Amino acid sequence: MAPQSSIWRVSFFRLLSRIVLLLLLVTIKGDQTINEAGTFIHRPEVKSFIEFMHQRYNMKLSRLRELFSQVSPRPKVTRSTPNPVSSLGWNYYYQHFLTPERIHDGVRFWHQYHNTLAQASNAYGVPEDLIVSILGIESRYGKNTGRYRAIDSLSTLAFNYPDRKAYFKGELAQFLLFSQETNLNPLHIRGSWAGAIGWPQFMPGNARHYAIDMDHDGKSDILNDPEDAIGSVANYFHQQGWQKDGPIAIPVKFASPPLKGMPLEGTLRSFLSNGVQLDTTTRMPLNIKARLIILHSPKHTEYWLGFHNLEVLHEYNHSMYYTMAAYELAHAIKLAYKKKGYTLN
């Protein structure tokens, strides 16, 4: 028994030593992360940016230095950059966005804010169901507006993400201006990994440009006010060139498989001459411009013709899968809304 007991003690102390060593390594690594965060303010790029904000926008140097001394690089942000859209596929977007819960929440939101939605739609010409769809996709009607401090995300991408530094430096500047204009503490605003904020998940530049005071309470609050969020989304699409009562997209089919090299853009007449069959009774002028949308999934391929308003919708997120999912979610919410017996304005 004694030799076995001795062997057990040796094994135990070896295991204990390894655990202690591991804890020390973790502690050292943690200290390095803290030190890196603590020296963000001393980086030359950050100093240049602070000077730029002071010279261009007359922001106080002392305030900016104090602010950036509390801003930390967030490595998780750069790791959160999404995979290419094509790798996710149409199935992902359809199944992720068109869920019974999201449709149910959309109907409830629409019913709760039907007056505001009607006002926004009348003022800007954007369909109510589309506004509801966008807010459901972007933040689940305010339930999920982001878990990162927006200033940390934007600063990390501006100074640690070489691919799009110029863009994110611009958005960081816009964020500081947004915070100043709304009298909000920039350290308290949370957003997405990319710095998108509020119910509509606008990037800061868009927040400054498109946010409106829909409920006339004296401030444009897309962070907490659903009515302002509704009006701001409608205003965004209006300013992008939305055509009131214009078509968005229609499903189509082919009598035979489409020819390779077939043009993806043209007039409705040109698509009809290339074998496209309209899967709708809606009448449209033959000279209307259209774009062929192809949505691949493992079981089948969907074909659509998209029109000017689909291109405007596409500006909100430069993924055609996102665009079509938003359009189809709007349609599903509208059907469910009518099924509930609610009256459309």
DRENKOL-997015 format. One record per atom (N, C-alpha, C): residue in three letters; y, z, x. Coordinates in steps of 0.001 Angstrom, whole numbers, plus 500000, padded with zeros to 6 digits. Last residue first. Example, Ala and Ser with C-alpha at 12.3 -4.5 7.8 and 13.67 -1.06 7.14 Angstrom:
SER497750507080512850;SER498940507140513670;SER500030507870512900;ALA494310507800513190;ALA495500507800512300;ALA496700507800513200;
end
This chain:
ASN550078457384444807;ASN551488457106444487;ASN551767455606444536;LEU547002458032443210;LEU547718457453444342;LEU549134457124443920;THR545662460997441910;THR546439459791441648;THR547158459334442914;TYR542308462136442144;TYR543715462276442499;TYR544421460936442319;GLY539635461998441740;GLY540489461872440568;GLY541952462041440853;LYS537951461868443795;LYS538300463208443338;LYS539153463174442071;LYS538047459194444330;LYS536844459714443668;LYS537070461121443122;LYS540391459002445747;LYS540348458437444397;LYS539150458976443615;TYR539482460215448102;TYR540639460760447384;TYR540640460284445935;ALA537481458519448953;ALA537127459890448576;ALA538247460537447766;LEU539032456241449529;LEU537973456172448518;LEU537609457567448022;LYS540655457307451578;LYS541263456797450345;LYS540233456715449220;ILE538792457880453543;ILE539554458982452954;ILE540168458542451630;ALA537938455273454155;ALA536975456246453628;ALA537687457424452956;HIS540320454156455167;HIS539687453575453977;HIS538731454571453333;ALA540674455771457419;ALA541708455732456377;ALA541118455206455071;LEU538391455051458843;LEU538529456428458356;LEU539575456480457247;GLU539031452409459470;GLU537900452674458567;GLU537942454103458030;TYR541231452826461189;TYR541370452009459979;TYR540256452320458977;ALA540052454338463208;ALA541175454894462446;ALA541358454141461138;ALA538195452465464128;ALA537713453728463562;ALA538805454386462722;MET539883450516465131;MET539053450197463977;MET538489451464463331;THR541071451980467248;THR541881451345466212;THR541065451078464960;TYR538901452692468864;TYR539720453727468228;TYR540461453136467039;TYR538153450093469608;TYR537203450955468897;TYR537950452072468175;MET540339449221470993;MET540081448597469707;MET539046449387468918;SER542631451252472515;SER541193451020472395;SER540958450399471028;HIS545198452380473005;HIS544829451036473435;HIS543324450867473560;ASN546752453779470321;ASN545721454051471326;ASN545126452716471721;TYR548939452655469116;TYR548807454113469126;TYR547786454569470167;GLU548658449929469107;GLU549617450509470046;GLU549469452027470147;HIS547026449337466992;HIS546421449338468321;HIS547346449943469372;LEU548816449108464929;LEU547942450282464971;LEU547317450450466355;VAL549759446565465616;VAL550669447715465640;VAL549872449012465718;GLU547465445080465178;GLU548026445119466527;GLU549005446295466668;LEU547255445404462462;LEU546201445975463307;LEU546684446064464749;ASN549455443986461588;ASN549476445444461452;ASN548356446115462244;HIS548629441290462094;HIS549747441901462814;HIS549700443426462745;PHE545003441484461790;PHE546300440833461633;PHE547398441643462341;GLY541600440709462488;GLY542703441652462494;GLY544024440903462476;LEU538512440135461130;LEU539763439493461510;LEU540860440541461394;TRP535314441141462394;TRP536502441358461581;TRP537593440402462031;TYR531870441741462574;TYR532967440819462853;TYR534100441094461866;GLU529371443745464124;GLU530337443548463044;GLU531432442589463512;THR525952443651464864;THR527307443358465331;THR528196443105464126;HIS523351446181465023;HIS523984444963464525;HIS525369444800465128;LYS522159448226466539;LYS521426447630465426;LYS522029446320464931;PRO523919449049468606;PRO522520448715468909;PRO521808447958467789;SER527027447213468168;SER526248448446468082;SER524785448071468307;HIS530223445784468654;HIS528798445779468958;HIS528192447171468749;LEU532609444113467052;LEU532177445493467269;LEU530664445515467438;ILE535218441974467482;ILE533753442044467545;ILE533362443463467923;ILE537805440353465886;ILE537373441637466423;ILE535847441685466354;LEU540088437783466224;LEU538691438104465940;LEU538317439396466645;ARG543241437725464715;ARG542490437976465943;ARG541070438363465560;ALA545783435606463264;ALA544681436567463213;ALA544017436680464578;LYS548556434513461317;LYS547923434696462623;LYS546886435809462548;ILE548487432365458514;ILE548684433713459038;ILE547931433867460350;ASN548062429968457269;ASN548748429923458567;ASN549009431310459149;LEU546920430461454825;LEU546062429905455865;LEU546731429901457239;PRO547636433561453200;PRO548063432210453628;PRO547239431725454810;MET545002435091451283;MET546038435147452313;MET546419433732452713;ARG543344437042448882;ARG543904435740449240;ARG545023435926450254;THR540369438884448818;THR541808438901449055;THR542287437522449504;THR537722439076448654;THR538335438214447640;THR539851438153447827;THR535669438884451596;THR536641439558450744;THR537189438564449740;ASP534677437848454010;ASP533861438759453214;ASP534768439587452307;LEU535080434539454936;LEU535759435762454541;LEU534856436589453638;GLN533506433073457658;GLN533494433217456206;GLN534117434558455840;VAL533973430795460278;VAL534187432148459770;VAL534203432122458246;GLY533787428208461318;GLY532604428797460696;GLY532758430218460208;ASN536112427124462187;ASN535095427437463202;ASN533921428219462618;SER537776426971460052;SER537231425700460540;SER536162425909461602;LEU538529429635459880;LEU537695429070458815;LEU537048427763459268;PHE540171429778462151;PHE538929430545462110;PHE537988430010461032;SER542274428126461412;SER541451427757462568;SER540139428527462588;ARG543324429523459191;ARG542775428177459022;ARG541850427801460180;LEU544325431806460390;LEU543188431940459475;LEU542526430574459267;THR544956430984463854;THR545360431149462462;THR544103431330461613;GLY544036432975466715;GLY544416431725466060;GLY544947432004464677;GLU541801434278469170;GLU543058434338468441;GLU543373432966467863;LEU539487433732470434;LEU539553435019469751;LEU540847435184468971;PRO537668430644470467;PRO538931431382470636;PRO538938432672469827;MET534369430545471734;MET535215430415470552;MET536503431210470759;GLY532570430858473722;GLY533849430266474079;GLY534770430062472900;LYS529739430207471718;LYS530320430812472915;LYS531616430093473267;LEU529908430258468154;LEU529762429522469401;LEU530379430294470554;PRO528223432638466065;PRO529445432010466585;PRO529206431346467935;PRO525343431841464109;PRO525933432600465220;PRO527151431891465786;SER526397430770460811;SER525475430710461939;SER526113431468463088;ALA528260431706459078;ALA527083431040458501;ALA525987430907459552;PHE529596434919459719;PHE529403433542460146;PHE528168432973459468;LYS532101437093458260;LYS530747436782458727;LYS530687435307459096;VAL534502439801458207;VAL534109438396458088;VAL532667438242458547;PRO536755442242456880;PRO535449441887457466;PRO535149440413457239;ILE540211442464457823;ILE539204442156456798;ILE537881441837457487;ALA543172444410458376;ALA541942443775458864;ALA541030443496457684;ILE545846444416457210;ILE545506445069458480;ILE544287444387459085;PRO548565442752455503;PRO547147443014455744;PRO546922443660457105;GLY551571444497454396;GLY550888443437455128;GLY549420443777455348;ASP553053446457453239;ASP552101445739452373;ASP551409444584453079;LYS555371446208455858;LYS555009446851454609;LYS554151445924453743;GLN554516445993459127;GLN554935445167458001;GLN554435445783456704;TRP555684447727462012;TRP554751447685460874;TRP555347446860459733;GLY556988447996464471;GLY557016446717463768;GLY556056446599462606;GLN557361450356465687;GLN556513449411466409;GLN556417448067465687;GLN558747451759463794;GLN559493451254464946;GLN558675450293465806;HIS556594452350462076;HIS557733451557461602;HIS558483450940462779;PHE555041454015463650;PHE554522452698463272;PHE555640451782462775;TYR556877456223463888;TYR556321455535465063;TYR555864454124464691;ASN557255457001461246;ASN558383456449461998;ASN557903455684463227;ALA554720458053460693;ALA555222456905459932;ALA556369456216460675;VAL554747460178462512;VAL553727459121462636;VAL554189457869461902;SER556889461646461454;SER556973461123462822;SER555951460019463054;GLY556070462480458920;GLY557190461558459053;GLY557264460912460417;ILE553941464184459733;ILE553725463048458825;ILE554835462018458992;ALA555301466087461273;ALA554257465259461886;ALA553987464017461044;ASP556896467295459375;ASP557541466537460451;ASP556538465619461140;GLU554796468471457955;GLU555666467490457297;GLU556415466655458328;PRO553612470292459731;PRO552857469109459279;PRO553731468060458607;ASP554876471803462495;ASP555288471430461146;ASP554555470167460680;ASN554285472299465165;ASN553845473265464157;ASN554088472828462713;LEU555029470140466735;LEU554057471091467258;LEU553477471966466158;ILE557035468631465765;ILE555689468051465642;ILE554613469002466150;ASP559924469164464464;ASP558882470009465029;ASP557500469404464795;SER563135468801464543;SER561981467903464511;SER560829468596465222;LYS565316470771462481;LYS564629470517463747;LYS563441469584463528;GLY566438471177459965;GLY567309471234461126;GLY566637471016462458;ASP564841470714457879;ASP565099472129458186;ASP565921472286459460;HIS563843468321456709;HIS565285468623456752;HIS565571470118456950;ASP561323467373456879;ASP561586468363455824;ASP563016468890455851;MET561429465605459022;MET561061465111457694;MET561423466093456588;ASP562881464880461670;ASP562955466094460850;ASP562699465697459397;ILE560755463099464000;ILE561865463208463058;ILE561772464523462291;ALA559806461510467032;ALA559738462691466173;ALA560972462775465284;TYR560261459369468780;TYR559800459090467416;TYR559760460305466490;HIS561258460257471284;HIS561765459019470679;HIS561441458893469192;ARG559983462576472057;ARG561454462532472051;ARG561980461351471235;ALA557342461732471855;ALA557793462878471066;ALA559318462874470966;ASN557227459745473758;ASN557138459366472343;ASN557615460502471444;GLY557386461395476023;GLY558382460353475791;GLY558404459904474344;PRO555049463049475741;PRO556403463592475626;PRO557491462559475374;MET552645461559473511;MET553079461845474860;MET554556462265474772;PHE551503463045470485;PHE552428462143471164;PHE552542462544472630;GLN549736464239468607;GLN549370464043470010;GLN550203462939470653;PRO550549464950466096;PRO550248463524466315;PRO549755463226467721;TRP550759467814466520;TRP549842467258465521;TRP549534465781465772;GLY551256468290470142;GLY551545468366468722;GLY550480467768467823;ILE550970466084473004;ILE551318467340472345;ILE551454467170470832;ALA549422465108476070;ALA549820464758474703;ALA549966466040473891;GLY548450465643478595;GLY549793466103478279;GLY550304465675476922;ALA545853465038479097;ALA546845464082479588;ALA548276464501479273;TRP544427467022477875;TRP544292466913479329;TRP545364465993479912;SER546862468097475347;SER545603467519475808;SER545551467489477331;GLY548683471228475239;GLY548398469861474824;GLY547054469402475350;ARG551147473811474704;ARG549805473346475082;ARG549559471945474537;ILE553882475542475864;ILE553443474384475086;ILE552090473908475605;HIS554861477492477500;HIS554138477927476310;HIS553593476779475468;LEU556411476520479488;LEU555166477175479890;LEU554301477556478698;PRO558735475639478282;PRO557731474641478676;PRO556401475249479100;ASN560008477096475465;ASN559587477426476826;ASN558495476442477247;LEU562379475152473629;LEU561056475752473766;LEU560760476046475227;ASN564533473627472672;ASN564724475046472999;ASN563389475800473044;THR564401470984472422;THR563821471744471312;THR563931473243471522;GLU565550470182474825;GLU566176469770473564;GLU565661470556472366;GLN563753471243476707;GLN565154471656476705;GLN565814471364475364;SER561413469888476098;SER561446471357476030;SER562871471862475939;PHE562237467248476623;PHE561787467634475277;PHE561871469148475101;LEU562676467426479376;LEU563798467134478479;LEU563460467527477041;LEU560082467896480197;LEU561119468891480495;LEU562347468681479612;PHE558888465508479308;PHE558445466798478776;PHE559493467885479012;GLN560109463581480870;GLN560338463568479427;GLN559933464905478787;ALA559014464299483340;ALA560460464375483138;ALA560792464420481652;LEU556359463702482740;LEU556722465080483092;LEU558229465277482906;GLU556524460969482395;GLU556208461798481234;GLU556505463273481497;GLY557103460199485031;GLY558031459886483957;GLY557789460754482735;LYS554789461065486234;LYS556068461662486647;LYS557125461407485577;PHE552994459352484994;PHE552964460767484638;PHE554187461527485160;TYR553703456853486150;TYR553715457059484696;TYR553814458539484352;ALA553342457328488883;ALA554662456956488369;ALA554754457222486873;LYS550544457888489109;LYS551566458884489432;LYS552904458571488787;ARG548044456782488619;ARG549118456629487624;ARG550234457653487850;ASP546383457121490896;ASP546326455886490117;ASP547520455691489193;PRO546637459711492054;PRO547338458552492634;PRO547405457334491721;TYR547185462686491074;TYR546396461597490496;TYR547026460268490903;ASN548843464771491716;ASN547487464780492287;ASN546626463613491830;PHE551274464553490424;PHE551288464787491871;PHE549899464735492524;ALA550802463954487737;ALA551953463353488411;ALA551854463451489924;LEU548622465499487050;LEU548467464050487020;LEU549620463347487734;THR549802468033487369;THR548588467678488114;THR548425466173488178;SER551886467865485505;SER552191468028486932;SER550992467645487789;LEU550485467638483090;LEU551379466564483515;LEU551701466647485005;SER549059470102483071;SER548378468808482994;SER549247467697483558;ASP551140471988483189;ASP550116471965484235;ASP549418470603484265;ILE552500471407480833;ILE553205471220482106;ILE552232471218483285;ALA550642472074478845;ALA551049470681479034;ALA551715470448480384;ARG547838473978479271;ARG549297474023479326;ARG549775472626479691;TYR545155472880477133;TYR545784472959478453;TYR547279473244478308;ARG544183472442474642;ARG543919473758475223;ARG544523473927476619;GLY545257470899471560;GLY545085470923473010;GLY544936472327473556;THR545281471000468858;THR546390470274469494;THR546337470338471017;ASN543434471377466341;ASN543142471190467761;ASN544231470337468402;LYS544497471647463818;LYS543517472639464275;LYS543274472555465778;GLY546149469639462873;GLY546754470780463551;GLY545786471817464064;TYR544287467785461861;TYR545344468373461020;TYR545852469691461587;ARG542866466999464109;ARG542178467639462976;ARG543170468434462128;SER544368465502465850;SER544393466967466012;SER543640467720464917;GLU543680462727465625;GLU544390463252466786;GLU544289464764466941;ILE542350462317463188;ILE541714461956464455;ILE542365462694465620;GLY544232463236461325;GLY542876463798461355;GLY542172463518462658;LEU546425461663461823;LEU546548463101462062;LEU545187463779462077;ILE545315459157461060;ILE545777459389462433;ILE545855460879462732;SER544787459543458289;SER543714459245459231;SER544122459579460665;VAL547345459869457219;VAL546368460962457121;VAL545256460769458147;ILE548365457329457706;ILE549019458495458309;ILE548045459670458330;LEU546618455871456085;LEU546611455646457527;LEU547279456811458262;ASP547224456707453519;ASP545890456980454040;ASP545816456795455548;GLU549856455735453168;GLU549601457168453261;GLU548254457469453902;PRO551084452929455036;PRO550194453503454018;PRO549912454985454250;VAL554547452537455683;VAL553212452756456274;VAL552307453416455233;GLY557202452316454966;GLY556304451226454624;GLY554894451366455159;TYR559118454270455248;TYR558754453501456441;TYR557749452384456183;ALA559602455397452724;ALA560712455225453668;ALA560374454256454783;ASN557106455507451490;ASN558188454742450865;ASN559308454439451849;SER555788457191453283;SER555294455834453050;SER556368454953452434;ALA557278459539453028;ALA557200458865454327;ALA556763457416454157;GLN556805460145450319;GLN558164459930450806;GLN558166459157452122;ALA554034460499450332;ALA554627459443449508;ALA556036459122449981;LEU553843462705452020;LEU553210461448452417;LEU553791460280451624;THR555151464631450466;THR555705464243451770;THR555138462907452223;ASN553369464734448264;ASN554783464381448078;ASN555412463900449385;HIS550920465523449365;HIS551041464200448744;HIS552497463782448540;TYR549827467614450804;TYR551125467081451220;TYR551398465716450593;GLN547392468200449549;GLN548345469279449799;GLN549745468753450085;HIS546086465744449527;HIS546424466389448257;HIS547496467461448451;TRP545791465356452289;TRP546543464394451483;TRP546996465039450170;PHE544106467493452935;PHE545442467398453525;PHE546333466479452695;ARG541803466790451462;ARG542491468053451189;ARG543924468017451724;VAL541126464388452692;VAL541416464421451257;VAL542219465672450910;GLY540643465310455304;GLY541689464334455041;GLY542104464316453583;ASP538447466960454980;ASP539713467564455410;ASP540887466620455150;HIS536572464951454291;HIS536883466044453362;HIS538232466682453701;ILE536559463465456672;ILE536960462827455419;ILE537366463881454393;ARG535597465381458425;ARG536926464812458665;ARG537454464125457402;GLU533071465914457303;GLU534057466985457436;GLU535464466417457596;PRO531723463441457506;PRO532021464018456182;PRO533097465100456246;THR533253461326460019;THR532334462394459632;THR532698462912458248;LEU534230459181461806;LEU533971459071460371;LEU532891460065459941;PHE534279459867464568;PHE535483459948463740;PHE535188459948462245;HIS531699459629465601;HIS532516460770465987;HIS533706460961465047;GLN530666457249464647;GLN529984458493464307;GLN530838459723464598;TYR532567455432465719;TYR532281455476464283;TYR531677456820463892;TYR532471455949468481;TYR533715456122467733;TYR533440456264466242;TYR529753455380469051;TYR530345456679469365;TYR531575456921468509;ASN529476452685468273;ASN528702453736467591;ASN529317455107467811;TRP531056451286470122;TRP531497451410468740;TRP530762452524468009;GLY531328452813473433;GLY530757451959472415;GLY531236452276471004;LEU531656453905476000;LEU531395454777474858;LEU530817453987473691;SER532219451909477754;SER530998452665478008;SER530651453589476854;SER534668450945476972;SER533492450122476715;SER532203450883476921;VAL536455452836477928;VAL536155452793476500;VAL534879452021476224;PRO535536454615480879;PRO536039453404480237;PRO535571453321478792;ASN535850458201480448;ASN535136457026480917;ASN535757455796480276;PRO538936460122480814;PRO537780459601480096;PRO537116458436480803;THR539640462856482835;THR540007461482482515;THR538786460785481954;SER538847465317483657;SER538763465058482224;SER539152463641481859;ARG539396465620486276;ARG537993465365485940;ARG537815465049484468;THR542051466215486125;THR541691464911486680;THR540227464582486420;VAL541717468792484969;VAL542478467753484286;VAL542094466374484802;LYS540453470435486739;LYS539701469994485554;LYS540408468855484837;PRO542420471145488586;PRO541443470100488940;PRO540667469579487739;ARG545570471782488161;ARG544367472006487367;ARG543357470898487663;PRO548191473462489837;PRO547302472297489756;PRO546036472663488993;SER550596475375488001;SER549402475334488848;SER548660474015488715;VAL553772476781487946;VAL552949475640487547;VAL551794475492488528;GLN555544478599488822;GLN554534479091487885;GLN553609477977487389;SER557336477272490267;SER556604478317490985;SER555499478906490113;PHE558555475716488394;PHE557443475116489131;PHE556728476108490033;LEU560520477609487457;LEU559505477035486571;LEU558309476530487365;GLU562115478082489672;GLU561395479204489051;GLU560250478692488184;ARG563107475511490004;ARG562294476136491056;ARG561489477298490512;LEU564525475181487600;LEU563410474298487916;LEU562496474902488978;ARG566489477179487878;ARG565547477216486749;ARG564326476363487036;SER567843476321490148;SER567191477635490152;SER566156477736489042;LEU568897473829489332;LEU567896473904490404;LEU567145475224490366;LYS569341472836485995;LYS569636473820487029;LYS568508473895488053;MET569847469381485316;MET569077470606485105;MET569308471556486272;ASN571053466862485265;ASN571890468055485408;ASN571133469342485059;TYR569583464592485371;TYR569750465214484055;TYR570524466535484096;ARG569721463696488054;ARG569725462739486939;ARG570086463393485606;GLN569738466004489700;GLN570759464970489867;GLN570874464077488629;HIS567528467464488707;HIS568851468083488824;HIS569949467013488870;MET565466465700488914;MET565800466221487592;MET567183466867487593;PHE565491465347491752;PHE565734464209490843;PHE566167464698489461;GLU564749467864492610;GLU566081467357492959;GLU566466466191492048;ILE562133467897491608;ILE563108468898491148;ILE564534468411491424;PHE561035465841493150;PHE561096465706491699;PHE562133466674491109;SER561165466934495686;SER561908465704495399;SER562079465517493900;LYS559418469094495353;LYS560823469343495703;LYS561684468118495383;VAL557072467672494903;VAL557605468524493839;VAL559078468827494098;GLU556701466438497350;GLU556854465624496144;GLU557479466417495008;PRO556366468675499109;PRO557542467793499211;PRO557783466954497951;ARG555418471836497758;ARG555029470462498100;ARG556248469549498108;HIS556026474335496890;HIS556448473979498244;HIS556082472541498630;ILE554893474731494419;ILE556331474617494477;ILE556817474116495837;PHE552217475184495086;PHE552602473938494422;PHE554108473692494558;THR551218477506496100;THR552068476703496988;THR552480475374496357;GLY549566478645494189;GLY550783479347494541;GLY551720478531495405;ALA547406476943494114;ALA548286477000492955;ALA549620477617493326;GLU546324477574496603;GLU546777476206496343;GLU547761476204495172;ASN545687480246496208;ASN546687479891497211;ASN547240478489496981;ILE543714479985494251;ILE544942480716493944;ILE546044480335494920;THR541804478616495724;THR542367478002494526;THR543681478656494162;GLN541259480510497684;GLN541809479226498089;GLN542465478529496903;ASP540137482531496128;ASP541400482787496814;ASP542067481492497238;GLY537775481238495350;GLY538765481601494341;GLY540118481854494971;LYS536513481098497790;LYS536879479859497116;LYS537943480120496057;ILE536142483827498228;ILE536964483055499154;ILE537444481771498500;THR534425484415496086;THR535724485084496191;THR536668484306497093;VAL532231482841496719;VAL532943482591495471;VAL534333483195495531;LEU531488484085499101;LEU531889482683499110;LEU532688482333497866;LEU530789486625498168;LEU531885486484499122;LEU532410485053499149;LEU528610485987496555;LEU529806486573495945;LEU531014486440496856;LEU526845485107498542;LEU527279484187497501;LEU528559484687496836;LEU526440487492499955;LEU527048486343500619;LEU527602485352499612;VAL525163489005497965;VAL526446489455498500;VAL527187488301499163;ILE522825487475497677;ILE523718487659496530;ILE525111488057497003;ARG521705487765500204;ARG522082486432499747;ARG523067486522498575;SER521173490483500235;SER522114489918501209;SER522607488556500766;LEU519234490672498250;LEU520512491348498066;LEU521570490771498998;LEU517173489259499458;LEU517745488750498214;LEU519124489361497974;ARG516686491003501621;ARG517079489609501880;ARG517759489011500642;PHE515926493292500264;PHE517177493317501017;PHE517647491910501385;PHE513472492373499145;PHE514558492850498281;PHE515900492805499012;SER511973491815501379;SER512313490726500454;SER513488491118499578;VAL511738494404502429;VAL512374493350503232;VAL512838492210502328;ARG510327495680500372;ARG511671496140500709;ARG512429495069501495;TRP507929494257500432;TRP508756494202499212;TRP510196494603499517;ILE506951495020502921;ILE507264493599502671;ILE508188493470501470;SER506545497729502409;SER507500497321503433;SER507941495876503226;SER504541497601500480;SER505824498208500127;SER506910497795501108;GLN502513496494501991;GLN503044495724500862;GLN504407496246500441;PRO502048498576503862;PRO502528497270504321;PRO503143496453503184;ALA501287500692501962;ALA502488500812502804;ALA502982499456503299;MET498785500000500828;MET500000500000500000;MET501266500000500862;
end
